[in-house]
Amino acid sequence: MPKISVITPTHNGAQYLRQALDSVLGQSFQDFEHIIVDDGSTDETPRIIDEYARRDARIRTVWRDKASGGPTIPKNIALSLASGPYVCFLDQDDYYHPDKFRILNEGLDTHPDWVAAFHDLQLVEEDGTPHEGTYLSNADFLARSSGFLRPTDAEDWHDCGDAFYVFMSLNYAAIHTDSVMLARERLLNDPVSFRAQYRGSDDTDLWLRVGAQGSMGYFNRSLAYYRQHGSNLSKNLLAMTRNAVELHEANYLLARHKLSDEERARYRRKIASYQNTVAYLLNKAGEYKEARALLADAARNGEPLQAGRGLLSSFIREYLPGYTGRRIES
């Protein structure tokens, strides 16, 4: 049985796929399997995968005739086939540092209480040219999470502690799909899977569910490269933001007993900000009734001023479509 199962969902990824696959095969820690699920590709992706699979028996392939429209289904298929106690993910257009497996494997082996470990990411252009800063340094992660992180005896390693789940809920999950390694056998309360109802936010949902189950380790260096290009952007912002509202409403029910009164109020305001965004998009789409229902919830959640502006905008858009006065955004 391999120590690490690597999962890569692919769909028409021929442009960058070779670099992704080479970064797995070039790891300094070699005890792994690589499960690649091709999700109905129509370009050269299947040929590239087949070429690599013929070359290395650790590559396992799954072929889907019809595209599912996103990585959720392919990742869950791969998870059902994975045999390693540790699991990590690699998107088809990104790539790993050669020591990623060695470093995260050592971290998880040394800390049997950690349910996962993650690291920073180097942002790169389409051609691989590095951006200034990194995925987490650009978000001021170390400063914002300092009250939750504890240094360890190992250089660059931090113990996030059980309370890190509170940070993840109130701020941001901090984990990226390319950055995490999960210890599946330590996650018995909520097995690893991506939930399709949160499509577009299903990865954030999983990281929150993992964080709720125990402590994690953070390695403060970049061990993967996250490519920045147009296809990183969502084509359906409304659906994604609506799913984010549902996700955080569900997570709030899980998190609230761990939060202080001030933190619960803060989390409700965070949910309200998502609701205001959804309402703004619904108003633009002419879905005024649904927009106003969300805005009423946003007001109750602690954002009455912004919600009030959204309600006024909604009524103006619906009943005074020719209004040319000062623009009011929701």
C-alpha positions as CSV (number, residue, x, y, z in Angstrom):
1,M,0.0,0.0,0.0
2,P,1.4,3.4,-0.9
3,K,1.9,6.0,1.8
4,I,0.4,8.9,-0.2
5,S,-2.5,9.0,-2.7
6,V,-2.3,11.9,-5.1
7,I,-5.5,12.9,-6.8
8,T,-5.8,14.9,-10.0
9,P,-9.1,15.6,-11.8
10,T,-8.6,16.6,-15.5
11,H,-10.6,18.1,-18.2
12,N,-9.0,19.5,-21.4
13,G,-5.9,20.2,-19.5
14,A,-3.3,19.4,-22.1
15,Q,-1.6,22.8,-22.1
16,Y,-0.2,22.4,-18.5
17,L,-0.7,18.7,-17.6
18,R,2.8,17.4,-18.3
19,Q,4.3,19.9,-15.9
20,A,1.8,18.8,-13.2
21,L,2.5,15.1,-13.8
22,D,6.3,15.6,-13.9
23,S,6.1,17.4,-10.5
24,V,4.6,14.4,-8.9
25,L,6.9,11.9,-10.5
26,G,9.9,14.1,-9.5
27,Q,9.2,14.0,-5.8
28,S,12.0,13.3,-3.4
29,F,9.6,11.0,-1.5
30,Q,8.6,8.2,-3.9
31,D,6.1,6.1,-2.0
32,F,2.9,7.2,-3.7
33,E,0.1,6.4,-6.2
34,H,-1.3,9.0,-8.5
35,I,-4.9,8.7,-9.4
36,I,-5.9,10.7,-12.4
37,V,-9.6,11.0,-13.4
38,D,-10.2,12.3,-16.9
39,D,-13.6,14.0,-17.0
40,G,-14.6,13.7,-20.6
41,S,-11.6,15.5,-22.2
42,T,-11.8,16.3,-25.9
43,D,-8.2,17.6,-26.4
44,E,-4.9,15.8,-26.1
45,T,-5.3,15.1,-22.3
46,P,-6.2,11.4,-22.6
47,R,-3.2,10.7,-24.8
48,I,-0.9,12.5,-22.4
49,I,-2.3,10.6,-19.4
50,D,-2.0,7.3,-21.2
51,E,1.6,8.1,-22.1
52,Y,2.5,8.7,-18.5
53,A,0.5,5.7,-17.2
54,R,2.4,3.4,-19.5
55,R,5.7,4.8,-18.2
56,D,4.9,4.5,-14.5
57,A,2.8,1.8,-12.8
58,R,2.0,4.1,-9.9
59,I,-0.3,6.1,-12.1
60,R,-3.9,4.9,-12.0
61,T,-6.4,6.2,-14.5
62,V,-10.1,6.6,-14.6
63,W,-11.9,7.6,-17.8
64,R,-15.3,9.4,-17.9
65,D,-17.0,9.7,-21.3
66,K,-19.0,12.7,-20.4
67,A,-17.8,15.8,-18.5
68,S,-19.4,16.4,-15.1
69,G,-18.9,20.2,-15.3
70,G,-16.5,20.5,-12.4
71,P,-13.9,18.7,-10.4
72,T,-16.2,17.5,-7.5
73,I,-17.3,14.2,-9.1
74,P,-13.8,13.3,-10.4
75,K,-12.2,14.0,-7.0
76,N,-14.8,11.9,-5.2
77,I,-14.3,9.0,-7.6
78,A,-10.5,9.2,-7.0
79,L,-11.1,9.3,-3.2
80,S,-13.1,6.1,-3.4
81,L,-10.1,4.4,-5.1
82,A,-7.3,5.9,-3.0
83,S,-5.4,3.4,-0.8
84,G,-2.9,5.6,1.0
85,P,-3.4,6.8,4.6
86,Y,-2.4,10.3,3.4
87,V,-4.2,12.0,0.5
88,C,-3.3,15.2,-1.4
89,F,-4.6,16.9,-4.5
90,L,-3.1,18.6,-7.6
91,D,-5.1,20.6,-10.1
92,Q,-4.2,20.0,-13.7
93,D,-2.6,23.4,-14.3
94,D,-0.6,23.6,-11.1
95,Y,2.6,21.8,-9.9
96,Y,4.5,20.8,-6.8
97,H,7.8,21.6,-5.2
98,P,10.0,18.4,-5.3
99,D,10.0,18.1,-1.5
100,K,6.3,18.5,-0.8
101,F,5.6,14.8,-0.1
102,R,8.7,14.4,2.1
103,I,8.0,17.4,4.2
104,L,4.3,16.9,4.8
105,N,4.7,13.2,5.3
106,E,7.3,13.8,8.0
107,G,5.1,16.5,9.6
108,L,2.1,14.1,9.8
109,D,4.1,11.2,11.0
110,T,5.7,13.3,13.7
111,H,2.4,14.6,14.9
112,P,-0.2,11.8,15.1
113,D,-2.8,14.3,16.5
114,W,-2.8,16.3,13.3
115,V,-5.7,15.5,11.0
116,A,-4.1,17.4,8.1
117,A,-1.1,19.5,7.2
118,F,-0.9,22.4,4.7
119,H,1.6,24.9,3.3
120,D,1.8,28.2,1.4
121,L,1.7,28.5,-2.4
122,Q,3.7,30.4,-4.8
123,L,1.5,32.3,-7.3
124,V,2.8,32.2,-10.8
125,E,1.9,33.6,-14.2
126,E,0.7,31.3,-17.0
127,D,4.3,30.8,-18.1
128,G,5.5,30.0,-14.6
129,T,6.9,33.4,-13.8
130,P,6.5,34.0,-10.0
131,H,4.2,36.7,-8.7
132,E,5.4,39.0,-5.9
133,G,4.3,37.5,-2.6
134,T,2.5,34.2,-2.0
135,Y,-1.1,32.8,-1.6
136,L,-1.0,33.3,2.2
137,S,1.4,36.1,2.7
138,N,-0.7,38.3,0.4
139,A,-3.6,37.5,2.8
140,D,-1.4,38.5,5.8
141,F,-2.0,35.0,7.2
142,L,0.7,34.7,9.8
143,A,-0.2,38.1,11.4
144,R,-4.0,37.4,11.3
145,S,-3.7,33.9,12.7
146,S,-1.0,34.5,15.2
147,G,-3.3,34.0,18.2
148,F,-4.1,30.5,16.9
149,L,-0.7,29.2,15.8
150,R,1.9,27.6,18.1
151,P,5.6,27.1,17.0
152,T,7.0,23.6,17.0
153,D,10.5,22.2,17.5
154,A,10.8,21.8,13.7
155,E,11.8,24.8,11.6
156,D,8.9,26.5,9.7
157,W,6.3,24.2,11.2
158,H,3.4,25.6,13.3
159,D,0.7,23.7,15.2
160,C,-2.6,25.3,14.4
161,G,-4.4,23.9,17.5
162,D,-8.1,22.9,17.9
163,A,-9.2,26.6,18.0
164,F,-7.9,27.2,14.4
165,Y,-11.3,26.1,13.2
166,V,-12.6,29.3,14.7
167,F,-10.1,31.3,12.7
168,M,-11.2,29.4,9.6
169,S,-14.8,30.1,10.2
170,L,-14.5,33.8,10.9
171,N,-11.8,34.7,8.5
172,Y,-10.9,32.3,5.7
173,A,-10.0,28.6,5.5
174,A,-6.3,29.3,4.6
175,I,-6.0,25.8,2.9
176,H,-5.9,25.5,-0.9
177,T,-6.6,22.3,-2.8
178,D,-3.0,22.1,-3.9
179,S,-1.6,22.8,-0.4
180,V,-3.2,20.2,1.8
181,M,-2.4,16.7,2.8
182,L,-5.1,14.9,4.7
183,A,-4.7,12.0,7.2
184,R,-7.8,10.2,6.2
185,E,-7.7,7.6,9.0
186,R,-7.8,10.3,11.6
187,L,-11.0,11.8,10.1
188,L,-13.5,9.2,11.2
189,N,-16.2,11.6,12.4
190,D,-16.6,13.0,8.9
191,P,-14.9,11.0,6.2
192,V,-13.2,12.9,3.4
193,S,-15.5,13.8,0.5
194,F,-16.5,16.8,-1.5
195,R,-20.2,17.7,-1.2
196,A,-21.8,18.6,-4.6
197,Q,-24.5,20.8,-3.1
198,Y,-21.7,23.4,-2.4
199,R,-20.3,23.4,-5.9
200,G,-17.8,26.1,-6.2
201,S,-17.3,26.2,-2.5
202,D,-17.1,22.4,-1.9
203,D,-13.4,22.6,-1.2
204,T,-13.9,25.3,1.5
205,D,-16.7,23.1,2.9
206,L,-14.3,20.2,3.2
207,W,-11.5,22.2,4.8
208,L,-13.9,23.5,7.5
209,R,-15.2,20.0,8.2
210,V,-11.6,18.8,8.5
211,G,-10.7,21.7,10.8
212,A,-13.7,21.0,13.0
213,Q,-12.2,17.5,13.8
214,G,-8.8,18.4,15.2
215,S,-5.5,20.2,15.0
216,M,-3.6,20.7,11.8
217,G,0.0,21.6,11.0
218,Y,1.1,24.6,8.9
219,F,4.4,24.6,7.1
220,N,5.4,28.2,6.4
221,R,7.0,27.8,3.0
222,S,5.6,27.4,-0.5
223,L,5.6,23.8,-1.6
224,A,3.4,24.2,-4.7
225,Y,2.8,26.6,-7.6
226,Y,-0.6,28.0,-8.2
227,R,-1.0,29.3,-11.8
228,Q,-3.0,32.5,-12.3
229,H,-5.1,32.7,-15.5
230,G,-8.6,33.5,-16.7
231,S,-9.9,30.0,-16.3
232,N,-9.3,30.2,-12.5
233,L,-12.3,32.6,-12.4
234,S,-15.8,31.4,-11.8
235,K,-18.2,31.6,-14.7
236,N,-21.2,31.7,-12.4
237,L,-20.6,34.1,-9.6
238,L,-24.3,34.1,-8.5
239,A,-24.4,30.3,-8.0
240,M,-21.0,30.3,-6.2
241,T,-22.0,33.0,-3.8
242,R,-25.4,31.5,-3.2
243,N,-23.6,28.2,-2.3
244,A,-21.2,30.1,0.0
245,V,-24.2,31.5,1.9
246,E,-25.6,27.9,2.4
247,L,-22.2,26.6,3.3
248,H,-21.6,29.2,6.0
249,E,-25.1,28.9,7.4
250,A,-24.5,25.1,7.8
251,N,-21.1,25.7,9.3
252,Y,-22.4,28.3,11.7
253,L,-24.7,25.7,13.3
254,L,-21.6,23.5,13.7
255,A,-19.3,26.3,15.0
256,R,-21.6,28.4,17.2
257,H,-21.0,26.4,20.4
258,K,-17.3,27.1,20.0
259,L,-17.7,30.8,19.5
260,S,-18.1,33.7,22.0
261,D,-21.1,36.0,21.7
262,E,-18.9,38.6,19.9
263,E,-17.6,35.9,17.5
264,R,-21.1,34.6,16.8
265,A,-22.2,38.1,15.9
266,R,-19.1,38.5,13.7
267,Y,-19.9,35.3,11.9
268,R,-23.5,36.4,11.3
269,R,-22.1,39.6,9.8
270,K,-19.9,37.6,7.5
271,I,-22.9,35.6,6.3
272,A,-24.8,38.8,5.8
273,S,-22.0,40.2,3.5
274,Y,-22.5,37.1,1.3
275,Q,-26.2,37.6,1.3
276,N,-25.9,41.2,0.3
277,T,-23.7,40.1,-2.7
278,V,-26.2,37.5,-3.8
279,A,-29.0,40.0,-3.5
280,Y,-27.1,42.5,-5.6
281,L,-26.7,39.9,-8.3
282,L,-30.3,38.8,-8.1
283,N,-31.5,42.4,-8.4
284,K,-29.4,42.8,-11.5
285,A,-31.0,39.6,-12.9
286,G,-34.5,40.9,-12.1
287,E,-35.2,38.3,-9.3
288,Y,-36.5,41.0,-6.9
289,K,-38.6,38.9,-4.6
290,E,-35.7,36.5,-3.8
291,A,-33.3,39.4,-3.5
292,R,-35.5,41.2,-0.9
293,A,-35.9,38.0,1.2
294,L,-32.1,37.6,1.4
295,L,-31.7,41.3,2.2
296,A,-34.2,41.0,5.1
297,D,-32.0,38.1,6.4
298,A,-28.9,40.2,6.0
299,A,-30.4,43.0,8.0
300,R,-31.2,40.6,10.8
301,N,-27.7,39.2,10.6
302,G,-26.2,42.5,11.5
303,E,-25.8,44.5,8.2
304,P,-29.0,46.7,8.2
305,L,-27.4,49.7,6.4
306,Q,-26.1,47.7,3.4
307,A,-29.3,45.6,3.3
308,G,-31.5,48.8,3.4
309,R,-29.6,50.2,0.4
310,G,-30.2,46.9,-1.4
311,L,-33.9,46.9,-0.6
312,L,-34.2,50.5,-1.9
313,S,-32.3,49.5,-5.0
314,S,-34.6,46.5,-5.5
315,F,-37.8,48.5,-5.3
316,I,-36.4,51.2,-7.7
317,R,-35.3,48.6,-10.2
318,E,-38.7,46.8,-10.2
319,Y,-41.1,49.7,-10.0
320,L,-39.2,52.6,-11.4
321,P,-37.1,51.0,-14.2
322,G,-36.7,54.3,-16.0
323,Y,-35.3,56.1,-12.9
324,T,-32.2,58.2,-13.8
325,G,-31.3,59.7,-10.5
326,R,-28.3,58.8,-8.3
327,R,-27.4,55.1,-8.7
328,I,-27.9,53.0,-5.6
329,E,-26.0,49.7,-5.5
330,S,-27.1,46.8,-3.4
